[in-house]
Amino acid sequence: MILLNILFGILQLGFISYILFKEVERKSPAMFLWATLLLMFGVPHLLTALVGDKDYQEETICKASIFVICFCILYILFRSKKKVDFINISRRKGFRIDNDEVAYSIFEMICFAIMVIAVMVLLLSNIRVQGGLLNSSWGGTRKIERSYLTLDGLASRLMHMFSGLSLYYFLTARKNRAFIVLFLQAFVVLVTRNRVLVLPIFIFSILLYIIKMYKIKLKHIIFGAVAAVVIIYIVYAIRAFRWLGSLSNALSEVSWEYLNSMVIRFINDKSGELGLRQWFYYFIEHNNNFDGFNRAYSYIRMALVYIPSQWSLGLKPSSFDICMGQAIGMASGGSMHPTLFGDCFANLYWFGIFLGGFWAAFANFFDKMISRKKNSFHKIMIFFMISYSYVVMGRGSVYNGFETTAWGILFLYLMDLTLKSLKHIKFHFARFGHTSRVGRRRCGQERL
C-alpha cells in the first residue's frame, strides 16, 4: 500500500502540473484554478503520500489520489485546446496594449470612480462600527454584515468586480492610476486583515509576468516556485497579523520574528490553506455520511445564482460550505472549504469524478467569452474577475467564487448597455435638433 500510495501521489501531481502547464500555455484564466490546486493539494498531498498521516488511513490517502487522477483525465478529455484571445501586447511599445485607439472612455472612468467609492464605503464602515481605523480588528470586521442587501456587501463586491483596473491602467501607460488601485487594495487588506482581498494584487503581479511570456522555460518554472513560496508566506503572515488585535496594537507589536514563528506554526499545525485537503480525506473516510452531502448543492446554487435564496420557493439549497462545516463539528454558521476536489467529492461522492468534465466545459465557456470580446477593457475586467474566482473556487469555496464573477459580469454588461443607450438617445436628440434647425431655415427661405 505504501508503494501504491507513492505511485498514485506522483501521478496526481503529474496530472495537475501538466494541466497547469497547458493552461499557462493557452493564456487561460483557468491557470489560477490549477495553480491553486497544485499549491493546496498536489504538492502537500504527495508529501502526505510519502510520509503518511497519523490521522488518516493509507487507503484513504490512496483513494484521494485516485479521485484526483480520474478527475484530471476527464478534464483533459473535455478541455478545449484553443488559445485564449486575451489582449495583444506590443513589445515595441514597452508591453502596452497594441491598440492605436485606446479609449479613455467615460465607461472606464465610471468604473474607477465606483471602485474608489466602494473602498471609501468599506473604510467608513469600519470607522463607524469600530470607532476608527486604528481600532479596527479582524474580529470587528467580521461583525459587519456583508450580504447583497447591505451597502457594505455591495461595496465589497464592487471592489472585486473592478480590481482588474490595475492591469488595464498599467497596460495603457497610466501607471499612476494603476498604483492608486493597488494602494487602495493593499490599504483595505491592512485595515480588514481579510486574506482574500490580497488576491487582486497577486493576480496583477502574476499576469504582468505571464503576459510577457511566449514560451515556458526553466526560469519561468523557478519563478513560479518562488512566487508560490512568497504567496504562502504572505497569506499566513496576514493571518498572524490579525491575531495581534486592533490595527494600532498590531502595528506597534508586529516583528519578523513573530511573523516567521507564526507562519511555521500554522504550517506544522496543518491549519490554514495548506491543511484544507485533510477534510477531503475526512469525507472519504466517512463515506460522505453527513447531512446535505451527495446532493450537488453547490451546483444547484450555481444554476440559481441570480435568484436570492429567500425568493427561490425552496429550490435554492442552503450554502453547502456551512453543511461541510457542520459535518466536521464546527459551530453553527461555520463554513469550511476542502479544496475543489473535496467539494466535488462531498457534492456527488465518487460520481464527483465526472465533474472534471463540467469544470473543463466551465473553463471553455469563459475562455470563449473573453476571446469574443472586442474591447480590451472588457477582456481585462472579465479575465481578472474569473481569475480571482478560480482561486477562491480552487480553495473549495465554489459558490462564493462563482457568485462574484456571475454578478460582476452581469453588472458590467448592464452598465455598458445603459451607457450605450444613453449615447444612442443623445445621438437622436442631436439629430432631431439639427433637423429642426434646418427645417426652420428652410421655412424662413420659403417665406422670403
N, C-alpha and C positions, 0 to 999 in steps of 0.2 A: 504493500500500500504506500510506503514512503517513496519508493522509486516512481510509482504511478503518479503520486501527488506532485513530485518534482517535474515529471514529464508534462503533465497537464498544466502545471503552473507556468512552465516555459512556453507552452503552446498558446495559452490565453494571452500572455504578454506579447508574444509574436504577432498574434492576430490584431490586437489593439494597436500595436505600433505600426503595423502595415496599413491599417485603415487611416490612422493619423497621418502617416506619410502621404497617402493618396489624397486626403482632404487638403493638406497644405499645398500639394502639387496643383490641385484644381482651384486653389484660392477660394475655397468654400468656407462660410462661417461655421460649418459643422466641425471644422478643425478644433474649435473651442470645446465642443462636446467631448471629442475623443481625447483631447489633451487633459481635460478634467478627469475622465475615466482612467487614463493612464496614470495620472498622479494620485488619484484617490483609491483606485482599485488595482490596476495592473501591476505596478511595482510593489506596493505593500502586500498584495496577495501572493506574489511569487516568494517574497521573504517569509510569509506565513507558511507556504508550502515547503520551504526549505528547512525551517526551524520548528514548525508546528505551533500550535496554540493550545495552552492548557485548558482553556475554557470550552473548546470545541473538538469533536472527534475528527480524526483524519479523513474519515469517509465524508464528513460534511464539507471539508475543505475541497476534497476531490469533486464532489457534486457541484460546488460553486464554480469550479474551473470548467466542468463540462457544460454547464448552463451558459457561461460566457462564451465559450468556443462556438457552440451551436448558434447563439445569438449573433455573433460576429459573422459566421458563414452566411446566414440569411441576409444580413445587412449588405455584405459584399455582393451577393447574387442580385439583389434588388436595387442596388445603388447605381445611379447614372454615372457614366464616365465622362460626361461633358464638363469642360472647364467653365467656371462661372465668369460671365462677362461683368466684372466689377467696375473698375474705373481705369481709364487709360492714363498712365503716368509717363510724363516726358522726362527722360534723363537730361536732355538738352536744357530743360528749364529748371533743373535742380529738383527733380522728382516732384513736380507740381502736376496738377490735373491738366492733361493735354487737351485744352479747350480754349479757343481764342475768344469765346464769348461767355466767360464765367459770370453768371448772373449775380449781381449784388442786389438781389431782389427783395421786395418788401416781405415776401414769404419767409425767407430765412431770417430777416430782421425781427419779424414777429416771433419766430421760434426762439431766437436768442433772448428776446425780452421775456417770453413766457418762462424760460428756464431760470433767468435771473430772479424773476418774481417768485417762482417756486422755491428757490433756495432761500430767499428772504422770508417766505412764509414758514418754512421749516425752522429757521433760526429764531424767528419771532415767537413761534410756538414753544420752543424750548425755554426762551426767556420768560414767557407768560406762565408756563406750568412750573418751572424750576427756579424762578426768581433771578435769572441772569445766566449768561453763557458760562461764566466761571463756576456756577453752581451745578451745571448740567452733569449728569452721570448716565451710565448705561441703564441702570435701574429706572431712573426718572424718565428717560427717553422711551422705554418700553411701555410706560403707563399712558403715553399719548395714543389716542385712538387713531388708527390709520386705515379705516375702511374707505371704500369709494364714496361713501355718503358724507365724509368729513372733508374739510378744506385741507387738513394735513395729509390725508390719504391721497387726495387728488394731486397735491403739490409733490409728494414723494414719487408718484408715478410719472408726472410730467417731467420731473428731473431725469428719470431713467429714459424716457422717450427721446429727449433731445441731447443726451450725453454724447452722441456722435458729432455734435457741433465742433468739438475739439479737433477731430481729424479733418473735418471739412474745412475749417478755417486754416489749419496748418497746411493743407494741400492747395489752398488758394492764396498762399502767400500773405495770410493775415495772422501771423504768429502771435501778435499781441492778444488778439481775441481768443486764440486757441489756449494760451496760457491763463487768460482770465477764467475760461471754462474749467480748466484743470485745477486752478487755485480754488475756485468755489467748491468743486467736488472734494478736494482734499480738506478744505476747511469744515465742510459738513461731516466728513469722516472723523475729524478731530473732535468735533463737538458731540456727535451722537455715539461715536465708537461702534458704529454699525459696520461690520466687515464687508457686507455685500455691496456697500456704497463705494468701496475702493475698486471694484471690478472695472468700471469705465476707464480708470487710469491705467490699469494693467492692459486692457484691450487696446487702448490708444497706443501704448508703447510697443506692444507685440505687433500690431498691424503696420506700424511705421517700418518695422524691420522686415516683415514678410512681404510687404508691397514691393520693396526693392529687390526681393529675391527672385531670380529667374530659374535657378536650378539648385536643388538641395545638395549641399556639400557637407563635409565633416564639420567645418566651422559652424554651420547652422545648427547641427545636432548638439555640439558643445554649448553653443549659445542657449539652446532650448533647455538643456540640463541645468545650466547655471541659473537661467531665468526661473525655472521651476523651484530651485532651492531658495532663491530670493523671495519668490511669491509666498511659498510656505512659511518662511520666516516672518514676513510682514503680516500675514494673516494671523498667525499665532501671537505675534507681538501686539497687534491691535487688541486681541482678546486679553492678553496680560495687562495692557494699558487700562482697559476698562475696569479691571479688578481694583484699581487704585482709588476708586470712588469719584468724587467731583473733579471737574477739569482743573481747578486751581490746585487741588491736592495732588493730582496725577502729574501735572507739570513740575511741581516742586520736588516730588519724590522719585520720579522715573530715573532709571540709570541703565547703562548697558548690562551691568552685572545682573540686575533684576530681570530685564527682558530675556537675556540668554538663559538664565536658570529656569524661568517660567516656560520658555519655548521647549527646552529639553524635557521638562516635567510633563508638559502636555503630550509630547510625542511618546514618551515612555508609558504614560497612563492610557494610551490609546484613546484619548479624548480629542474632540475636535474633528476636523475634516479627514484626517488620515485614519481615524478609528471608526468611521461610519460604516465601513464594509462589514464589521462584526455583526451588525444587526441583520444583514443579508444571511450570514451564517446562522444566526439565531432563528430566522424564519424557516430555513431549510431543515434545521434540526428538529423543529416543532411542526413540520409539515403544514405550515400556514394555518394551524388550528386556532384561529383568532376571529373575533367578530369583525365583519366587514371585509375580510380577505376573500380572494378568488372571485371578485365581482366586477373587476375592471372599473372601479370607482374613479380612478384618475382620468381615464379616457372618456368616460361618460361626462365628467365635469368639463373636460376639454371641448367636447362636442357642444355643450350647452354654455360655453364661456360667456356669451353675450346676454344670457338670461340670469338675473340675480336669483340666488337660492330661494329667497322668500316669495318670488313670483313664479317659480317653476312648477307649482302644483305638486311638489314632492318628487318630481322627476330627477332633479339635480341632487345627487347624494351629498352627504356631509364630506368635509375635507378629509381626504384619505391619509394625509400626514398625521392628523390627530388620531385616526384609527390605529396607525402604526405606533404612535406614542403610547396609546393605552395598552397596546399589545406587549410593550416592553416594560410596563409598570410605571410610566410617567404620571405625574399629577394631572388632574382633569384640565383639558385645554392644551396640554403639552404636545408639541409636534416633533416628529422625527423623520430623518431623510437618510435611507440606507444606500445611497448612490442609485443611478438609473437602473443598474442591474437588479439591485434588491427591490426597487419599486416595481419593476416588471414582474419579478417572481411573486411578490406579495399580491399584485393585481390579478394574475392569471395562473399562479402556481407553475408547473412545468410547461404549460402552454404559453407562458410568457416568453419562451424562446422565439415564438413566431412574431413577437413584437419587434424583433430585429428587422423584419421586412417593413413593418409600419414606420420605424424610425428612418429607414432608407427612403421610403416614399415621402416622409415628412421633410427630409433634407432636400430631396429632388424638387419638391414644391417650392420651397423658399429660395433655392438656387435659381429656379426659373423666374420667380417673381423679381428677384434682384436683376437678373440678366435682361428682362424685358423693359425695365425702367430706362427711359432715355435721359433723364435728368440726373446729373452726378450727385446733386444734393439728396434726392430721394434714395438713390442707390446707397449712399453712405449712411443715411439715417436708418434705413431698414437693415442693412448689413450689421450696423452697430447694435441695433436692438436685438436682433436674433442671436448675435454673438454673445451678448450679455445673458440672454435667456438660456442658451445652450450650456453655459457654465452652471447656472442655477439648476437646470434640469439634470445635468450630469451629476451634480451633487445629490440628486434624488428628490428635489422639490419640483416635481414635474409640472403640476398645475400652476403653481405660483410663477414659474418661469414662463410658461406658455401664456398665461393671462397678461403679463406685462407687454409682450410682443403683440398679442391679438388686439388689445385695446390701443396700443401705441400706433400700429399700422392703420387702424380704423380712424383714430383721431387725426393722423397725418393726412389721410385721404379726404376726410371731411373738411379739414382746414383748406386743403388745396382746392377742393371743389367749390367751397364758399368764396374764396378769393377770385377764382376764375369766373364765377357767376357775377360777382360784383364788377369785375373788369368788363364782362360782357354787357352788363346793364349800363355801365359808364360809357362804353363804346356806342351803344344805341342812342343814349341821350345826346352824345356828341354829334352823331349823325343827324338826329332829329333837329338839334339846334342849328346845324349847318344848313339842312334842308329848309328850315323855317326862314333863315336869313336870306337864302337865295330866292325863296318864294316872295318875301317882302320886297326884295329889289326888283323882281320881275313885275310885281303888281304896280310898283312905282313907275316903271318904264311904260307899262301899258296905259297908265293914266296920262303920262306925258304924250 
